């Protein structure tokens, strides 16, 4: 239950957006969606006592064949 400890990806992304000034305008929509997602997640935890399945089962991994082409973010660091 990372959400209850503020260690989830919602809190991490929100902190990142706040610390990287260039992200401000680009990430405004995400910044607005984060509190809503957190409320939904906390309600799920209160009801079921565990993280939502899409959070618990999320894995970072290589792109599968047929998925979106990987784009380099190298130029974003300028």
Number of C-alpha atoms within 10 A of each C-alpha: 16 14 17 12 8 12 11 14 13 19 17 12 15 17 12 12 19 14 11 9 10 12 12 14 10 11 14 11 10 14 18 11 12 16 14 11 12 17 12 13 19 19 14 15 16 11 9 10 11 15 19 16 9 8 15 11 8 8 8 5 6 7 10 8 7 6 7 8 9 8 6 7 7 7 6 7 6 4
